[in-house]
Amino acid sequence: MRTLAVIIARSGSKRLKNKLFLKVNKNIALDFFFNRLKKVKSLDEIIIATSKKKTDDKINKFAQDKKIKCFRGSEKNVLKRLMQSTSIAEKKPNLILRANADCLLMMPTIVDKDIKFMKKGNYDLLTPFDSNYCPFGYSFVIFKYNTLKKIYNNAVKAKYLEHIENFCFDNEKKFKIYRPKYQKKLFKPKLKLTLDVKKDYERIKFFIKKIINVPIAQQPIKLIEISNEIKNKK
């Protein structure tokens, strides 16, 4: 089963301006994210999906510099942009990983496990965000290609254009949904690791500094241990 990662990225964040181009570990956030995503062994291809707005020209330039394909589509209709972006893939994918670029501390080993679950269980959708178990931002939603196509062809409500998987939650009897559970040491549902506001930026930089030299397979548990240590000191 061929797995395509689509990096969802744009520059128009209102809460934290230009967030994907902020400095993180001596590099811009988007580059830091891309380098972590490349460590996911189960991926066959990575592309970027951004908007047609002039402000996102620099994301297109980033894709050119990294020699990966970039699809430019609707800014607000994420469903349409994600679905249409699959048309530029080298080969038609079986699975689509929606790689939100603001998840700088995504964990490659967790993502690999989730892709494995999708392949073995023949699920329509895997979601780490609905009743999340791990820290928020460790992994991504994974769609079966035919599931994404079904959503694209049938979703009407505006809320599904951004929060795509909600269509499946609202029609759960029609879909086989997997909500992964991992070892107990990874249970930390209230820890948010997505880059949305300045406070997130400072938190993420702190954790990156603490785990950057830790082997990639040990990082998921190490980050949680550090978070627990901080909590216990308060």
C-alpha positions as CSV (number, residue, x, y, z in Angstrom):
1,M,0.0,0.0,0.0
2,R,1.5,3.3,-1.1
3,T,1.5,6.1,1.5
4,L,1.6,9.7,0.5
5,A,2.3,12.5,3.1
6,V,0.8,15.8,2.2
7,I,2.3,18.7,4.2
8,I,-0.5,21.2,4.8
9,A,1.1,24.6,5.1
10,R,0.3,28.3,4.7
11,S,1.6,31.6,5.8
12,G,-1.6,33.3,6.8
13,S,-1.8,32.5,10.5
14,K,-3.4,35.4,12.4
15,R,-2.6,34.2,16.0
16,L,1.1,33.8,15.3
17,K,2.3,35.6,12.2
18,N,4.7,33.8,9.8
19,K,4.9,30.9,12.3
20,L,6.4,28.4,9.8
21,F,9.3,30.7,9.2
22,L,10.1,31.3,12.9
23,K,13.6,30.1,14.0
24,V,13.6,26.7,15.6
25,N,16.9,24.9,16.4
26,K,18.9,27.2,14.1
27,N,16.5,26.7,11.2
28,I,13.0,27.8,10.1
29,A,10.1,25.8,11.6
30,L,9.0,24.4,8.2
31,D,12.4,23.0,7.5
32,F,12.6,21.5,11.0
33,F,9.3,19.8,10.5
34,F,10.2,18.6,7.0
35,N,13.4,17.0,8.3
36,R,11.5,15.1,11.0
37,L,8.8,14.0,8.6
38,K,11.5,12.5,6.3
39,K,12.4,10.1,9.2
40,V,9.1,8.3,8.8
41,K,10.2,5.1,7.2
42,S,6.8,4.1,5.8
43,L,6.3,7.1,3.5
44,D,6.7,6.6,-0.2
45,E,6.4,10.3,-1.1
46,I,6.1,13.7,0.4
47,I,4.4,16.7,-1.2
48,I,3.4,20.2,0.0
49,A,-0.1,21.7,-0.4
50,T,-0.4,25.4,0.1
51,S,-2.6,28.2,-1.1
52,K,-2.5,30.3,-4.2
53,K,-2.0,33.5,-2.2
54,K,1.0,35.6,-2.9
55,T,2.1,35.3,0.7
56,D,2.5,31.6,0.2
57,D,5.0,32.0,-2.7
58,K,7.8,31.4,-0.1
59,I,6.3,28.0,0.7
60,N,6.3,27.1,-2.9
61,K,10.0,28.3,-3.0
62,F,10.8,26.1,-0.1
63,A,9.3,23.1,-1.9
64,Q,11.4,23.9,-5.0
65,D,14.6,24.2,-2.9
66,K,13.8,20.8,-1.3
67,K,13.0,19.3,-4.8
68,I,9.5,18.2,-3.8
69,K,6.2,18.8,-5.5
70,C,4.0,21.7,-4.4
71,F,0.3,21.9,-5.1
72,R,-1.4,25.3,-4.8
73,G,-5.1,25.5,-4.2
74,S,-7.8,26.9,-2.0
75,E,-6.6,28.7,1.2
76,K,-9.7,27.9,3.4
77,N,-11.1,24.8,1.8
78,V,-8.5,22.3,3.1
79,L,-10.6,19.3,2.0
80,K,-10.4,20.5,-1.6
81,R,-6.7,21.3,-1.4
82,L,-5.8,18.0,0.2
83,M,-7.9,16.0,-2.3
84,Q,-6.6,17.8,-5.4
85,S,-3.0,17.7,-4.2
86,T,-3.0,13.9,-4.6
87,S,-3.2,14.4,-8.4
88,I,0.4,15.5,-8.5
89,A,1.8,12.5,-6.7
90,E,4.1,10.2,-8.7
91,K,1.6,7.3,-8.3
92,K,-1.9,7.1,-6.9
93,P,-1.6,6.6,-3.1
94,N,-3.6,4.1,-1.1
95,L,-3.1,6.1,2.2
96,I,-2.8,9.8,2.7
97,L,-1.1,11.3,5.7
98,R,-2.3,14.8,6.5
99,A,0.9,16.2,7.8
100,N,0.0,19.5,9.5
101,A,3.2,21.6,9.4
102,D,2.5,23.1,12.8
103,C,3.1,19.8,14.5
104,L,6.9,20.4,14.8
105,L,7.3,17.6,17.4
106,M,5.6,14.9,15.5
107,M,7.2,11.6,16.3
108,P,8.4,9.5,13.3
109,T,8.2,6.2,15.2
110,I,4.6,6.9,16.3
111,V,3.6,7.8,12.8
112,D,5.2,4.6,11.5
113,K,3.2,2.6,13.9
114,D,0.0,4.4,12.9
115,I,0.7,3.7,9.2
116,K,1.2,0.0,10.1
117,F,-2.1,-0.1,11.9
118,M,-3.9,1.4,8.9
119,K,-2.4,-1.2,6.5
120,K,-3.1,-4.2,8.8
121,G,-6.6,-3.2,9.9
122,N,-7.9,-1.9,6.6
123,Y,-9.3,1.1,8.3
124,D,-11.0,4.0,6.5
125,L,-9.5,6.6,8.9
126,L,-7.0,6.8,11.7
127,T,-7.2,9.7,14.1
128,P,-4.9,10.6,17.0
129,F,-6.9,13.7,17.8
130,D,-10.3,12.4,18.6
131,S,-10.1,11.2,22.2
132,N,-6.3,11.7,21.9
133,Y,-4.1,9.4,23.9
134,C,-0.6,10.8,23.2
135,P,0.4,14.5,23.4
136,F,-1.5,16.5,20.9
137,G,0.8,16.7,17.8
138,Y,2.7,13.4,18.1
139,S,0.9,12.0,15.0
140,F,-1.5,12.8,12.2
141,V,-4.8,11.8,10.7
142,I,-4.4,9.1,8.0
143,F,-7.1,8.6,5.4
144,K,-7.6,5.8,3.0
145,Y,-7.6,7.4,-0.5
146,N,-11.1,6.2,-1.2
147,T,-12.3,7.5,2.1
148,L,-10.9,11.0,1.4
149,K,-12.6,10.8,-2.0
150,K,-15.9,9.9,-0.5
151,I,-15.7,12.8,1.9
152,Y,-14.8,15.1,-0.9
153,N,-17.8,14.0,-3.0
154,N,-20.3,14.1,-0.2
155,A,-19.3,16.7,2.4
156,V,-21.5,19.8,2.3
157,K,-21.2,21.5,5.6
158,A,-18.6,24.2,6.0
159,K,-17.1,22.6,9.1
160,Y,-15.9,19.6,7.1
161,L,-13.9,21.8,4.7
162,E,-11.3,22.4,7.5
163,H,-11.9,19.6,10.0
164,I,-12.2,16.9,7.3
165,E,-12.4,13.8,9.5
166,N,-15.4,15.2,11.4
167,F,-17.5,14.0,8.4
168,C,-16.5,10.4,9.4
169,F,-17.2,11.1,13.1
170,D,-20.7,12.4,12.2
171,N,-21.4,9.4,10.0
172,E,-19.5,6.8,12.1
173,K,-21.6,3.8,11.1
174,K,-20.4,4.2,7.5
175,F,-16.7,4.2,8.3
176,K,-14.2,2.0,10.0
177,I,-12.3,4.4,12.3
178,Y,-9.2,3.6,14.4
179,R,-8.3,5.6,17.5
180,P,-4.8,4.3,18.5
181,K,-3.8,3.4,22.0
182,Y,-0.2,2.9,22.9
183,Q,1.8,1.9,25.9
184,K,0.8,3.6,29.2
185,K,4.0,5.7,29.3
186,L,2.8,7.6,26.2
187,F,-0.5,8.6,27.8
188,K,-0.5,12.4,28.0
189,P,-3.6,13.7,26.3
190,K,-3.5,17.2,27.8
191,L,-0.1,18.1,26.5
192,K,-0.4,20.3,23.4
193,L,2.5,20.4,21.0
194,T,1.1,22.3,18.0
195,L,2.3,25.7,17.0
196,D,-0.6,28.2,17.2
197,V,0.4,31.0,19.5
198,K,3.6,32.5,21.0
199,K,3.2,30.4,24.2
200,D,3.3,27.2,22.0
201,Y,6.4,28.5,20.3
202,E,8.3,28.9,23.6
203,R,7.1,25.5,24.8
204,I,8.1,23.7,21.6
205,K,11.5,25.4,21.5
206,F,12.1,24.2,25.1
207,F,11.2,20.6,24.4
208,I,13.3,20.6,21.2
209,K,16.3,21.7,23.1
210,K,15.8,19.0,25.6
211,I,15.3,16.1,23.2
212,I,17.2,17.0,20.1
213,N,20.1,14.8,20.9
214,V,18.0,11.9,22.1
215,P,17.7,8.9,19.7
216,I,14.5,9.4,17.6
217,A,12.9,6.2,19.0
218,Q,13.3,7.3,22.6
219,Q,12.0,10.9,22.1
220,P,8.3,10.2,22.6
221,I,8.7,8.9,26.1
222,K,11.6,11.2,27.0
223,L,9.5,14.3,26.2
224,I,6.7,13.1,28.4
225,E,9.1,12.4,31.2
226,I,10.5,15.9,31.0
227,S,6.9,17.3,31.0
228,N,6.1,15.3,34.1
229,E,9.2,16.5,35.9
230,I,8.2,20.1,35.2
231,K,4.7,19.4,36.6
232,N,6.0,17.8,39.7
233,K,8.3,20.7,40.5
234,K,5.4,23.2,40.5
